[in-house]
Amino acid sequence: MTSLTEYAALPHRWVWGGMGGHDCTTFCARWVEIVTGKNPGAGLIGTYSSREEANALIASHGGIERMLDERLGQVGISRAKAPRSGDVGLISAPVGFDATGITNKQIPAIRFGPLWLAMSARGPVAKQATHSAAWRIE
């Protein structure tokens, strides 16, 4: 099994939809697959290729938290109150900015010691963040 440190150090490339790279959601789904052998992204990877299509997919599932509950639940993963290293969570993170300010969004990330590891356009980034939900990955 690959450790989380080894996974973070792999050459990850940002690609919407997870075909030939990862976005924030498929980055976490791949980690879950490495740890558990089960892919919560099965059937979704490759079905979208832009921010707009990703947002429409998330909306069709009732939001990102409901989508993660559904997809992770399908592979036997349940919620965790106190996330530990390797667990998946939803964090608030800046995803863009314009003249009115920074846009924050709830995105999936992997608990990485005291930090959260999230996929960015530059690859995985470890950052301090607050989480609104978490799932135990074992």
JODALIN-V263356 format. One record per helix or strand of 3 or more residues. SS is the DSSP state (~ for helix, > for strand). FROM is the first residue (numbers start at 0). TO is the last residue. If there is no record, write none. Layout:
ss->(SS & SS)
from->(FROM & FROM)
to->(TO & TO)
This chain:
ss->(~ & ~ & ~ & ~ & > & > & > & > & >)
from->(3 & 23 & 50 & 63 & 87 & 100 & 114 & 122 & 130)
to->(8 & 35 & 59 & 73 & 97 & 111 & 119 & 126 & 134)
